[in-house]
Amino acid sequence: MSSLQLTKTRMKQGVWQGIITGMGEDKPQIEVTHEDRKVPNIILTHNQSADHWTLSVPIPPDAIADGIQTLLIRDKVADAKIGHITLIAGDELSEDIRAEMNLLRAELDMLKRAFRRHCVETM
């Protein structure tokens, strides 16, 4: 079990960023992988005033594809996963959105019927 804590802060312009705490001034040994390949060019920056490290992970182009892609973030010293990045695109995403829209429509229809029934009963 790793003593490191990873908190996502944002993803912008293809770079995922998070904050790592629990290491102090010692630079954490972090490895990010996608499909068992190391993701290059990750950047760790120490913020002394806040006593944390900022992790920046450039999303590799081959991770941007249809389906669900997962990048694993590991503490190499403890040999433990401390986080992950999940990307969803293509048909999987559209099916999720369609299912959610169908559920919302059904709930809206139920509310409309209940409201109409209420209006008839109170007149």
N, CA, C and O atoms as a GROMACS GRO file, in nm:
protein
  492
    1MET      N    1   0.085  -0.119   0.000
    1MET     CA    2   0.000   0.000   0.000
    1MET      C    3   0.088   0.124   0.000
    1MET      O    4   0.185   0.133   0.076
    2SER      N    5   0.056   0.217  -0.085
    2SER     CA    6   0.134   0.339  -0.097
    2SER      C    7   0.084   0.445   0.001
    2SER      O    8  -0.036   0.452   0.031
    3SER      N    9   0.176   0.526   0.050
    3SER     CA   10   0.137   0.636   0.139
    3SER      C   11   0.101   0.761   0.059
    3SER      O   12   0.059   0.862   0.115
    4LEU      N   13   0.118   0.754  -0.073
    4LEU     CA   14   0.089   0.869  -0.160
    4LEU      C   15  -0.061   0.881  -0.184
    4LEU      O   16  -0.132   0.781  -0.196
    5GLN      N   17  -0.108   1.005  -0.190
    5GLN     CA   18  -0.247   1.034  -0.224
    5GLN      C   19  -0.248   1.116  -0.353
    5GLN      O   20  -0.176   1.215  -0.364
    6LEU      N   21  -0.329   1.075  -0.450
    6LEU     CA   22  -0.339   1.144  -0.577
    6LEU      C   23  -0.478   1.202  -0.592
    6LEU      O   24  -0.577   1.131  -0.574
    7THR      N   25  -0.485   1.331  -0.624
    7THR     CA   26  -0.612   1.399  -0.645
    7THR      C   27  -0.610   1.466  -0.782
    7THR      O   28  -0.521   1.547  -0.810
    8LYS      N   29  -0.708   1.433  -0.866
    8LYS     CA   30  -0.716   1.496  -0.998
    8LYS      C   31  -0.754   1.643  -0.982
    8LYS      O   32  -0.841   1.678  -0.902
    9THR      N   33  -0.686   1.729  -1.060
    9THR     CA   34  -0.723   1.870  -1.057
    9THR      C   35  -0.790   1.914  -1.186
    9THR      O   36  -0.890   1.986  -1.184
   10ARG      N   37  -0.735   1.870  -1.301
   10ARG     CA   38  -0.799   1.908  -1.428
   10ARG      C   39  -0.735   1.833  -1.543
   10ARG      O   40  -0.630   1.770  -1.530
   11MET      N   41  -0.803   1.842  -1.658
   11MET     CA   42  -0.747   1.794  -1.783
   11MET      C   43  -0.773   1.903  -1.886
   11MET      O   44  -0.887   1.942  -1.909
   12LYS      N   45  -0.666   1.951  -1.947
   12LYS     CA   46  -0.678   2.062  -2.040
   12LYS      C   47  -0.576   2.045  -2.151
   12LYS      O   48  -0.459   2.016  -2.125
   13GLN      N   49  -0.621   2.063  -2.274
   13GLN     CA   50  -0.536   2.056  -2.392
   13GLN      C   51  -0.454   1.928  -2.397
   13GLN      O   52  -0.336   1.929  -2.432
   14GLY      N   53  -0.518   1.816  -2.362
   14GLY     CA   54  -0.454   1.686  -2.370
   14GLY      C   55  -0.356   1.655  -2.260
   14GLY      O   56  -0.282   1.557  -2.270
   15VAL      N   57  -0.355   1.735  -2.154
   15VAL     CA   58  -0.265   1.709  -2.041
   15VAL      C   59  -0.350   1.694  -1.914
   15VAL      O   60  -0.422   1.785  -1.874
   16TRP      N   61  -0.339   1.577  -1.852
   16TRP     CA   62  -0.408   1.549  -1.727
   16TRP      C   63  -0.319   1.596  -1.614
   16TRP      O   64  -0.198   1.575  -1.616
   17GLN      N   65  -0.380   1.660  -1.513
   17GLN     CA   66  -0.301   1.708  -1.400
   17GLN      C   67  -0.364   1.663  -1.269
   17GLN      O   68  -0.486   1.656  -1.254
   18GLY      N   69  -0.276   1.633  -1.174
   18GLY     CA   70  -0.320   1.594  -1.041
   18GLY      C   71  -0.218   1.636  -0.938
   18GLY      O   72  -0.107   1.677  -0.970
   19ILE      N   73  -0.258   1.626  -0.812
   19ILE     CA   74  -0.172   1.664  -0.701
   19ILE      C   75  -0.139   1.539  -0.620
   19ILE      O   76  -0.228   1.461  -0.585
   20ILE      N   77  -0.011   1.522  -0.590
   20ILE     CA   78   0.035   1.410  -0.509
   20ILE      C   79   0.079   1.464  -0.374
   20ILE      O   80   0.161   1.555  -0.365
   21THR      N   81   0.023   1.406  -0.267
   21THR     CA   82   0.062   1.443  -0.131
   21THR      C   83   0.114   1.318  -0.060
   21THR      O   84   0.093   1.206  -0.104
   22GLY      N   85   0.182   1.342   0.050
   22GLY     CA   86   0.231   1.232   0.132
   22GLY      C   87   0.377   1.199   0.108
   22GLY      O   88   0.425   1.096   0.155
   23MET      N   89   0.448   1.285   0.036
   23MET     CA   90   0.586   1.257   0.005
   23MET      C   91   0.682   1.359   0.064
   23MET      O   92   0.801   1.331   0.075
   24GLY      N   93   0.632   1.476   0.101
   24GLY     CA   94   0.721   1.580   0.151
   24GLY      C   95   0.805   1.635   0.037
   24GLY      O   96   0.756   1.655  -0.074
   25GLU      N   97   0.934   1.659   0.064
   25GLU     CA   98   1.022   1.714  -0.038
   25GLU      C   99   1.087   1.608  -0.125
   25GLU      O  100   1.148   1.640  -0.227
   26ASP      N  101   1.075   1.481  -0.085
   26ASP     CA  102   1.132   1.372  -0.165
   26ASP      C  103   1.047   1.352  -0.290
   26ASP      O  104   0.925   1.338  -0.282
   27LYS      N  105   1.113   1.350  -0.405
   27LYS     CA  106   1.040   1.334  -0.531
   27LYS      C  107   0.981   1.194  -0.541
   27LYS      O  108   1.054   1.095  -0.529
   28PRO      N  109   0.850   1.185  -0.563
   28PRO     CA  110   0.789   1.052  -0.576
   28PRO      C  111   0.834   0.983  -0.705
   28PRO      O  112   0.860   1.049  -0.806
   29GLN      N  113   0.843   0.853  -0.699
   29GLN     CA  114   0.878   0.773  -0.816
   29GLN      C  115   0.747   0.724  -0.878
   29GLN      O  116   0.688   0.625  -0.834
   30ILE      N  117   0.704   0.795  -0.982
   30ILE     CA  118   0.574   0.769  -1.043
   30ILE      C  119   0.594   0.711  -1.183
   30ILE      O  120   0.684   0.752  -1.256
   31GLU      N  121   0.508   0.615  -1.217
   31GLU     CA  122   0.508   0.558  -1.352
   31GLU      C  123   0.364   0.557  -1.402
   31GLU      O  124   0.272   0.517  -1.330
   32VAL      N  125   0.346   0.600  -1.525
   32VAL     CA  126   0.214   0.599  -1.588
   32VAL      C  127   0.223   0.506  -1.708
   32VAL      O  128   0.314   0.516  -1.790
   33THR      N  129   0.126   0.413  -1.718
   33THR     CA  130   0.127   0.317  -1.829
   33THR      C  131  -0.008   0.316  -1.899
   33THR      O  132  -0.112   0.343  -1.840
   34HIS      N  133  -0.003   0.284  -2.027
   34HIS     CA  134  -0.122   0.262  -2.109
   34HIS      C  135  -0.096   0.135  -2.189
   34HIS      O  136   0.000   0.127  -2.265
   35GLU      N  137  -0.182   0.035  -2.171
   35GLU     CA  138  -0.166  -0.094  -2.237
   35GLU      C  139  -0.026  -0.151  -2.213
   35GLU      O  140   0.040  -0.197  -2.306
   36ASP      N  141   0.018  -0.147  -2.088
   36ASP     CA  142   0.149  -0.200  -2.044
   36ASP      C  143   0.269  -0.130  -2.106
   36ASP      O  144   0.380  -0.184  -2.104
   37ARG      N  145   0.249  -0.011  -2.160
   37ARG     CA  146   0.362   0.069  -2.212
   37ARG      C  147   0.371   0.196  -2.130
   37ARG      O  148   0.270   0.259  -2.098
   38LYS      N  149   0.495   0.235  -2.097
   38LYS     CA  150   0.516   0.358  -2.021
   38LYS      C  151   0.476   0.480  -2.103
   38LYS      O  152   0.506   0.489  -2.222
   39VAL      N  153   0.410   0.572  -2.037
   39VAL     CA  154   0.374   0.700  -2.099
   39VAL      C  155   0.493   0.793  -2.079
   39VAL      O  156   0.534   0.818  -1.966
   40PRO      N  157   0.549   0.845  -2.188
   40PRO     CA  158   0.667   0.932  -2.175
   40PRO      C  159   0.630   1.075  -2.136
   40PRO      O  160   0.514   1.116  -2.143
   41ASN      N  161   0.730   1.148  -2.096
   41ASN     CA  162   0.721   1.293  -2.073
   41ASN      C  163   0.628   1.334  -1.959
   41ASN      O  164   0.571   1.443  -1.964
   42ILE      N  165   0.611   1.249  -1.857
   42ILE     CA  166   0.534   1.296  -1.741
   42ILE      C  167   0.621   1.395  -1.664
   42ILE      O  168   0.744   1.383  -1.662
   43ILE      N  169   0.557   1.492  -1.601
   43ILE     CA  170   0.630   1.597  -1.531
   43ILE      C  171   0.583   1.602  -1.386
   43ILE      O  172   0.463   1.606  -1.358
   44LEU      N  173   0.678   1.602  -1.294
   44LEU     CA  174   0.651   1.620  -1.152
   44LEU      C  175   0.713   1.751  -1.107
   44LEU      O  176   0.834   1.772  -1.122
   45THR      N  177   0.632   1.839  -1.052
   45THR     CA  178   0.679   1.970  -1.006
   45THR      C  179   0.646   1.985  -0.858
   45THR      O  180   0.532   1.963  -0.816
   46HIS      N  181   0.746   2.024  -0.779
   46HIS     CA  182   0.724   2.040  -0.635
   46HIS      C  183   0.674   2.180  -0.604
   46HIS      O  184   0.732   2.279  -0.648
   47ASN      N  185   0.568   2.188  -0.528
   47ASN     CA  186   0.514   2.315  -0.479
   47ASN      C  187   0.550   2.323  -0.331
   47ASN      O  188   0.481   2.264  -0.248
   48GLN      N  189   0.655   2.396  -0.298
   48GLN     CA  190   0.704   2.400  -0.160
   48GLN      C  191   0.604   2.467  -0.065
   48GLN      O  192   0.589   2.422   0.048
   49SER      N  193   0.538   2.571  -0.110
   49SER     CA  194   0.447   2.642  -0.020
   49SER      C  195   0.327   2.556   0.019
   49SER      O  196   0.276   2.566   0.131
   50ALA      N  197   0.281   2.472  -0.073
   50ALA     CA  198   0.165   2.387  -0.044
   50ALA      C  199   0.207   2.246  -0.002
   50ALA      O  200   0.123   2.165   0.036
   51ASP      N  201   0.338   2.217  -0.008
   51ASP     CA  202   0.392   2.087   0.030
   51ASP      C  203   0.326   1.971  -0.045
   51ASP      O  204   0.282   1.873   0.015
   52HIS      N  205   0.319   1.986  -0.177
   52HIS     CA  206   0.271   1.876  -0.260
   52HIS      C  207   0.344   1.877  -0.394
   52HIS      O  208   0.417   1.970  -0.426
   53TRP      N  209   0.324   1.773  -0.470
   53TRP     CA  210   0.381   1.760  -0.603
   53TRP      C  211   0.269   1.766  -0.705
   53TRP      O  212   0.162   1.708  -0.684
   54THR      N  213   0.292   1.835  -0.816
   54THR     CA  214   0.195   1.840  -0.925
   54THR      C  215   0.241   1.743  -1.033
   54THR      O  216   0.354   1.751  -1.081
   55LEU      N  217   0.152   1.652  -1.071
   55LEU     CA  218   0.180   1.554  -1.174
   55LEU      C  219   0.110   1.597  -1.302
   55LEU      O  220  -0.011   1.621  -1.302
   56SER      N  221   0.186   1.606  -1.413
   56SER     CA  222   0.128   1.638  -1.543
   56SER      C  223   0.154   1.520  -1.635
   56SER      O  224   0.268   1.478  -1.654
   57VAL      N  225   0.047   1.468  -1.693
   57VAL     CA  226   0.056   1.351  -1.781
   57VAL      C  227   0.002   1.389  -1.918
   57VAL      O  228  -0.119   1.411  -1.932
   58PRO      N  229   0.088   1.397  -2.021
   58PRO     CA  230   0.038   1.421  -2.156
   58PRO      C  231  -0.029   1.293  -2.206
   58PRO      O  232   0.031   1.186  -2.204
   59ILE      N  233  -0.153   1.306  -2.252
   59ILE     CA  234  -0.226   1.189  -2.301
   59ILE      C  235  -0.165   1.146  -2.435
   59ILE      O  236  -0.162   1.226  -2.529
   60PRO      N  237  -0.117   1.022  -2.444
   60PRO     CA  238  -0.057   0.977  -2.570
   60PRO      C  239  -0.164   0.966  -2.680
   60PRO      O  240  -0.278   0.927  -2.651
   61PRO      N  241  -0.129   0.999  -2.803
   61PRO     CA  242  -0.227   0.992  -2.912
   61PRO      C  243  -0.291   0.855  -2.929
   61PRO      O  244  -0.409   0.847  -2.966
   62ASP      N  245  -0.218   0.747  -2.904
   62ASP     CA  246  -0.278   0.615  -2.922
   62ASP      C  247  -0.379   0.580  -2.812
   62ASP      O  248  -0.450   0.480  -2.824
   63ALA      N  249  -0.387   0.661  -2.707
   63ALA     CA  250  -0.488   0.641  -2.603
   63ALA      C  251  -0.620   0.710  -2.639
   63ALA      O  252  -0.721   0.691  -2.571
   64ILE      N  253  -0.618   0.789  -2.744
   64ILE     CA  254  -0.739   0.857  -2.788
   64ILE      C  255  -0.798   0.774  -2.901
   64ILE      O  256  -0.758   0.785  -3.017
   65ALA      N  257  -0.895   0.689  -2.864
   65ALA     CA  258  -0.952   0.594  -2.959
   65ALA      C  259  -1.093   0.557  -2.914
   65ALA      O  260  -1.132   0.585  -2.801
   66ASP      N  261  -1.168   0.494  -3.004
   66ASP     CA  262  -1.301   0.446  -2.968
   66ASP      C  263  -1.289   0.347  -2.853
   66ASP      O  264  -1.192   0.272  -2.843
   67GLY      N  265  -1.388   0.349  -2.767
   67GLY     CA  266  -1.391   0.256  -2.655
   67GLY      C  267  -1.346   0.322  -2.527
   67GLY      O  268  -1.344   0.445  -2.514
   68ILE      N  269  -1.310   0.238  -2.434
   68ILE     CA  270  -1.266   0.286  -2.302
   68ILE      C  271  -1.116   0.260  -2.291
   68ILE      O  272  -1.071   0.147  -2.306
   69GLN      N  273  -1.042   0.365  -2.266
   69GLN     CA  274  -0.897   0.355  -2.251
   69GLN      C  275  -0.862   0.395  -2.107
   69GLN      O  276  -0.917   0.491  -2.054
   70THR      N  277  -0.770   0.320  -2.046
   70THR     CA  278  -0.731   0.347  -1.908
   70THR      C  279  -0.580   0.361  -1.898
   70THR      O  280  -0.506   0.277  -1.948
   71LEU      N  281  -0.537   0.468  -1.834
   71LEU     CA  282  -0.396   0.488  -1.803
   71LEU      C  283  -0.380   0.467  -1.653
   71LEU      O  284  -0.453   0.527  -1.574
   72LEU      N  285  -0.287   0.382  -1.614
   72LEU     CA  286  -0.264   0.353  -1.472
   72LEU      C  287  -0.152   0.439  -1.418
   72LEU      O  288  -0.049   0.456  -1.484
   73ILE      N  289  -0.169   0.492  -1.299
   73ILE     CA  290  -0.068   0.574  -1.232
   73ILE      C  291  -0.021   0.495  -1.111
   73ILE      O  292  -0.101   0.463  -1.023
   74ARG      N  293   0.109   0.465  -1.107
   74ARG     CA  294   0.164   0.379  -1.003
   74ARG      C  295   0.275   0.448  -0.925
   74ARG      O  296   0.350   0.530  -0.978
   75ASP      N  297   0.283   0.412  -0.797
   75ASP     CA  298   0.396   0.446  -0.713
   75ASP      C  299   0.495   0.332  -0.732
   75ASP      O  300   0.470   0.220  -0.688
   76LYS      N  301   0.609   0.360  -0.797
   76LYS     CA  302   0.706   0.255  -0.827
   76LYS      C  303   0.772   0.200  -0.701
   76LYS      O  304   0.805   0.082  -0.696
   77VAL      N  305   0.793   0.283  -0.600
   77VAL     CA  306   0.859   0.238  -0.478
   77VAL      C  307   0.773   0.135  -0.404
   77VAL      O  308   0.822   0.030  -0.365
   78ALA      N  309   0.645   0.166  -0.386
   78ALA     CA  310   0.554   0.075  -0.316
   78ALA      C  311   0.495  -0.029  -0.409
   78ALA      O  312   0.426  -0.121  -0.364
   79ASP      N  313   0.520  -0.017  -0.540
   79ASP     CA  314   0.462  -0.104  -0.640
   79ASP      C  315   0.310  -0.113  -0.622
   79ASP      O  316   0.252  -0.221  -0.615
   80ALA      N  317   0.247   0.006  -0.615
   80ALA     CA  318   0.103   0.013  -0.592
   80ALA      C  319   0.039   0.117  -0.683
   80ALA      O  320   0.099   0.220  -0.714
   81LYS      N  321  -0.083   0.088  -0.725
   81LYS     CA  322  -0.160   0.182  -0.805
   81LYS      C  323  -0.210   0.293  -0.714
   81LYS      O  324  -0.266   0.267  -0.608
   82ILE      N  325  -0.188   0.418  -0.756
   82ILE     CA  326  -0.239   0.531  -0.676
   82ILE      C  327  -0.351   0.607  -0.749
   82ILE      O  328  -0.416   0.694  -0.691
   83GLY      N  329  -0.372   0.573  -0.876
   83GLY     CA  330  -0.479   0.640  -0.950
   83GLY      C  331  -0.487   0.589  -1.093
   83GLY      O  332  -0.410   0.503  -1.135
   84HIS      N  333  -0.582   0.644  -1.166
   84HIS     CA  334  -0.598   0.608  -1.307
   84HIS      C  335  -0.666   0.722  -1.381
   84HIS      O  336  -0.729   0.810  -1.322
   85ILE      N  337  -0.650   0.718  -1.511
   85ILE     CA  338  -0.717   0.814  -1.600
   85ILE      C  339  -0.800   0.731  -1.696
   85ILE      O  340  -0.748   0.640  -1.760
   86THR      N  341  -0.928   0.761  -1.706
   86THR     CA  342  -1.016   0.687  -1.796
   86THR      C  343  -1.066   0.780  -1.906
   86THR      O  344  -1.116   0.888  -1.879
   87LEU      N  345  -1.051   0.735  -2.029
   87LEU     CA  346  -1.101   0.809  -2.145
   87LEU      C  347  -1.207   0.723  -2.213
   87LEU      O  348  -1.185   0.604  -2.238
   88ILE      N  349  -1.323   0.782  -2.243
   88ILE     CA  350  -1.432   0.711  -2.309
   88ILE      C  351  -1.469   0.788  -2.435
   88ILE      O  352  -1.493   0.909  -2.431
   89ALA      N  353  -1.472   0.716  -2.548
   89ALA     CA  354  -1.508   0.782  -2.674
   89ALA      C  355  -1.578   0.682  -2.766
   89ALA      O  356  -1.570   0.561  -2.747
   90GLY      N  357  -1.645   0.736  -2.864
   90GLY     CA  358  -1.706   0.651  -2.966
   90GLY      C  359  -1.841   0.595  -2.924
   90GLY      O  360  -1.917   0.659  -2.852
   91ASP      N  361  -1.869   0.474  -2.971
   91ASP     CA  362  -1.999   0.412  -2.952
   91ASP      C  363  -2.036   0.390  -2.806
   91ASP      O  364  -2.152   0.405  -2.770
   92GLU      N  365  -1.940   0.354  -2.722
   92GLU     CA  366  -1.971   0.331  -2.582
   92GLU      C  367  -2.030   0.456  -2.519
   92GLU      O  368  -2.127   0.448  -2.443
   93LEU      N  369  -1.974   0.571  -2.551
   93LEU     CA  370  -2.022   0.696  -2.496
   93LEU      C  371  -2.162   0.727  -2.547
   93LEU      O  372  -2.249   0.768  -2.469
   94SER      N  373  -2.185   0.709  -2.676
   94SER     CA  374  -2.317   0.743  -2.731
   94SER      C  375  -2.425   0.653  -2.674
   94SER      O  376  -2.536   0.699  -2.651
   95GLU      N  377  -2.394   0.524  -2.649
   95GLU     CA  378  -2.493   0.436  -2.591
   95GLU      C  379  -2.526   0.478  -2.449
   95GLU      O  380  -2.642   0.472  -2.408
   96ASP      N  381  -2.426   0.521  -2.373
   96ASP     CA  382  -2.451   0.568  -2.237
   96ASP      C  383  -2.538   0.691  -2.238
   96ASP      O  384  -2.630   0.703  -2.157
   97ILE      N  385  -2.510   0.784  -2.329
   97ILE     CA  386  -2.588   0.906  -2.336
   97ILE      C  387  -2.730   0.875  -2.381
   97ILE      O  388  -2.826   0.931  -2.327
   98ARG      N  389  -2.747   0.786  -2.478
   98ARG     CA  390  -2.882   0.749  -2.524
   98ARG      C  391  -2.961   0.683  -2.412
   98ARG      O  392  -3.079   0.712  -2.396
   99ALA      N  393  -2.898   0.595  -2.337
   99ALA     CA  394  -2.967   0.528  -2.227
   99ALA      C  395  -3.009   0.631  -2.122
   99ALA      O  396  -3.120   0.624  -2.070
  100GLU      N  397  -2.922   0.724  -2.091
  100GLU     CA  398  -2.954   0.828  -1.993
  100GLU      C  399  -3.068   0.916  -2.043
  100GLU      O  400  -3.156   0.953  -1.966
  101MET      N  401  -3.066   0.951  -2.171
  101MET     CA  402  -3.174   1.033  -2.228
  101MET      C  403  -3.307   0.958  -2.222
  101MET      O  404  -3.410   1.018  -2.191
  102ASN      N  405  -3.307   0.829  -2.252
  102ASN     CA  406  -3.430   0.750  -2.244
  102ASN      C  407  -3.484   0.746  -2.102
  102ASN      O  408  -3.604   0.757  -2.080
  103LEU      N  409  -3.395   0.732  -2.005
  103LEU     CA  410  -3.436   0.732  -1.865
  103LEU      C  411  -3.496   0.868  -1.827
  103LEU      O  412  -3.598   0.874  -1.760
  104LEU      N  413  -3.432   0.976  -1.869
  104LEU     CA  414  -3.484   1.110  -1.839
  104LEU      C  415  -3.620   1.132  -1.904
  104LEU      O  416  -3.709   1.191  -1.842
  105ARG      N  417  -3.638   1.086  -2.027
  105ARG     CA  418  -3.769   1.100  -2.095
  105ARG      C  419  -3.877   1.024  -2.019
  105ARG      O  420  -3.987   1.075  -2.000
  106ALA      N  421  -3.845   0.901  -1.977
  106ALA     CA  422  -3.943   0.821  -1.903
  106ALA      C  423  -3.980   0.889  -1.772
  106ALA      O  424  -4.098   0.892  -1.735
  107GLU      N  425  -3.882   0.942  -1.702
  107GLU     CA  426  -3.912   1.012  -1.576
  107GLU      C  427  -3.993   1.138  -1.600
  107GLU      O  428  -4.082   1.170  -1.522
  108LEU      N  429  -3.963   1.210  -1.707
  108LEU     CA  430  -4.039   1.331  -1.739
  108LEU      C  431  -4.183   1.296  -1.773
  108LEU      O  432  -4.275   1.366  -1.731
  109ASP      N  433  -4.204   1.189  -1.850
  109ASP     CA  434  -4.341   1.145  -1.882
  109ASP      C  435  -4.417   1.107  -1.755
  109ASP      O  436  -4.535   1.140  -1.742
  110MET      N  437  -4.351   1.040  -1.662
  110MET     CA  438  -4.414   1.001  -1.536
  110MET      C  439  -4.454   1.127  -1.457
  110MET      O  440  -4.564   1.134  -1.402
  111LEU      N  441  -4.365   1.226  -1.452
  111LEU     CA  442  -4.397   1.350  -1.381
  111LEU      C  443  -4.512   1.426  -1.448
  111LEU      O  444  -4.596   1.483  -1.379
  112LYS      N  445  -4.516   1.427  -1.580
  112LYS     CA  446  -4.625   1.494  -1.650
  112LYS      C  447  -4.758   1.428  -1.618
  112LYS      O  448  -4.857   1.497  -1.592
  113ARG      N  449  -4.763   1.294  -1.618
  113ARG     CA  450  -4.887   1.223  -1.586
  113ARG      C  451  -4.931   1.253  -1.442
  113ARG      O  452  -5.049   1.277  -1.416
  114ALA      N  453  -4.836   1.250  -1.350
  114ALA     CA  454  -4.868   1.277  -1.210
  114ALA      C  455  -4.918   1.420  -1.192
  114ALA      O  456  -5.012   1.444  -1.117
  115PHE      N  457  -4.857   1.514  -1.261
  115PHE     CA  458  -4.898   1.654  -1.251
  115PHE      C  459  -5.038   1.672  -1.308
  115PHE      O  460  -5.121   1.741  -1.248
  116ARG      N  461  -5.066   1.613  -1.423
  116ARG     CA  462  -5.200   1.623  -1.484
  116ARG      C  463  -5.307   1.562  -1.393
  116ARG      O  464  -5.416   1.617  -1.376
  117ARG      N  465  -5.273   1.444  -1.336
  117ARG     CA  466  -5.366   1.378  -1.244
  117ARG      C  467  -5.393   1.466  -1.123
  117ARG      O  468  -5.507   1.477  -1.078
  118HIS      N  469  -5.289   1.529  -1.070
  118HIS     CA  470  -5.303   1.619  -0.956
  118HIS      C  471  -5.394   1.738  -0.992
  118HIS      O  472  -5.479   1.777  -0.912
  119CYS      N  473  -5.376   1.793  -1.111
  119CYS     CA  474  -5.457   1.907  -1.154
  119CYS      C  475  -5.604   1.868  -1.166
  119CYS      O  476  -5.692   1.946  -1.129
  120VAL      N  477  -5.631   1.751  -1.219
  120VAL     CA  478  -5.770   1.704  -1.234
  120VAL      C  479  -5.833   1.681  -1.097
  120VAL      O  480  -5.949   1.716  -1.076
  121GLU      N  481  -5.758   1.624  -1.005
  121GLU     CA  482  -5.812   1.591  -0.872
  121GLU      C  483  -5.838   1.715  -0.787
  121GLU      O  484  -5.925   1.713  -0.700
  122THR      N  485  -5.764   1.822  -0.810
  122THR     CA  486  -5.781   1.941  -0.725
  122THR      C  487  -5.881   2.040  -0.782
  122THR      O  488  -5.906   2.142  -0.718
  123MET      N  489  -5.938   2.015  -0.897
  123MET     CA  490  -6.035   2.109  -0.955
  123MET      C  491  -6.170   2.087  -0.904
  123MET      O  492  -6.264   2.157  -0.943
   0.00000   0.00000   0.00000
